[in-house]
Amino acid sequence: MEFTSNKAIYLQIMDLICEKVLKGTWGEGEKIPSVRQLAVELEVNPNTVARSYSSLQDDGIIFNKRGIGYFISEEASKMVQNVEKSAFMKDDVPAFFKKIQLLGVSWKELSDLYQQYEQQ
C-alpha cells in the first residue's frame, strides 16, 4: 500500500480495512490479521496499526477476543457503508456539484459517463 502525505497513516489503514469490509474481502465474523502481521505487510510501525484497530473497535467495526485476535463485527458492512456514505454526501458531493457547474458539465454527459463506468 502506498500512503499519501495529506492524511494520517492510521486513517489510511482504517480506510483500507473498511474497503476490505465493503468489498467482502473480510467478512463479518472473520478473523483479521494481527497488529504485527498487518504492520509487517504494510511496512508500518505496529503502533500505527494498533491505533487504527483501536479506532475501528471504538466504532464497533471490529472487536477483540482476548488472546485470539481481532474480528470483523456483525453488521460491520452496514456500519461502514453508512459512515462512508454520510462522509461522501457531506464532503465530496458538494465539491463535485460545484466543479461540474463551473465546468458546464451536463447531466447527459454525466449519465453517459456513468453508464460507461457501469459496463466496466
N, C-alpha and C positions, 0 to 999 in steps of 0.2 A: 504494500500500500504506500502510495506517495502522499505525504502530508502537505497541506498548503500553509502558508505563513499567516493567513488572515483569520485563522480560527484555532483555538487551543487544541492541542493534540488529543487530550482526553475527550473533548467534544466530538472530534472527528472519529474517534474509536466508537463512541456511543452511536454516532450516525451509521457506522459500518455494521454494528450489531443490529441496530433497528432495521437496516436494509435487509440483512440476512433473515430477520424475523418476517418482514413483509414479503420477501421472495419465497419464504418457506424453506430456505436452506437450513435454518434452525427452527424446528417445530416446537410447539407448545409441549412442555414436559420433558423436552430433550436436554441432556447434559451438554454444556458448552465447555470450551477449553478452559483450563485453569488459568489463573492470572499469569503464572510463569510461562505456560505454553503459549498463550496469546502474545505475551511480551516478546518472546523469542521469535515467534512467527512475524510479528510486525516490526521487530528490531527497535523496541522502545523500552524504557525503564519499567519494571514491574509495578512501581508505584503509580505510574500513569494509567496502566490498565486497571489497577485496584481502584483508582479514583473513578474511572468510567463505570466499573462494576458497582461501586457504592452508589453512584447517582442513579443507575438503572434499577438497582434494588430499592432505593428510596421511591422511585417512580412506580414500583410494582411490576416492572417488566421482567426482571429476573429475581430469583430467590436462591438462598444458600441453604444447603443441607450440610450442617456442620460435619466436617470430616469426610464428606463425599464430594462436594463441589457445588458449582452454580448450575442452575437450570432455568429454562425459559418458562415463565409463568403461564398459567391458563389465561386465555383472553389477551395475551401479550400482543398478538397481531392487531386486534381491535383497538387496544390502548395506543399502540404505536401509530396506527393509521389515524386515529382521532387527533393525536397530538401533532403529527406531521401535517395533516390536512388543515388544522387550525393555523399552524405557523405559515403554511403556504398561502392560505387565503389572506392572512394578515400582512405578511411581509412581501411575498413575491407577486401576487396578483395585482395589487395597486401599481407597482413599478412596471409590470408587464402592460397594463392598460395605458399607462402614461406613455410608454415607449411606442406602442402601436398607434396611439393617437398622434404623437409627434411625427412619426414616420408616414402617416397616412395609409397604414395597412388596413385593407378592407376585411370585413368578416368573411367574404367569399375566399379571399386569399388564405386566411387562417383556416377555414374549413377544408379547402383543398390540401393544404399542408398537413393538417391533422389526419385526413384520410390517407395520405401517403405514409404517414408515420404508423398508422394502424396496420397497414399492409406489410410492414417490415417484419 
